[in-house]
Amino acid sequence: MGSGAVEPTGDQAVDQAVLRLTEVTELSLREQLAVFDAVHAALQDRLADAEG
């Protein structure tokens, strides 16, 4: 993500979660933590869905 561009994974839920990470530098630390928690939860949910 060094160039700021995020390569799509092909999974909409994962892509949306990763895209949220590109916005954290503009946020306060408290807001960053909230985004990290939300992204972590979204990715865990997606993984659980994939595992069935």
C-alpha positions, 0 to 999 in steps of 0.5 A: 500500500505504499503508493496509496493504491489498493489492489482488489482481492476480488472479495467485496467484503475484504476489499471494503475492509482493506480500503478503510485502512487507507483512511486511518492516517487522517484520524486521531489515534482513538479513531484509528483504533476503532477502525482497526477493530472494525476491520478486524471484526469484518475480516473475522466474519468473512473468514468465518463465512468462508469456512462455513 
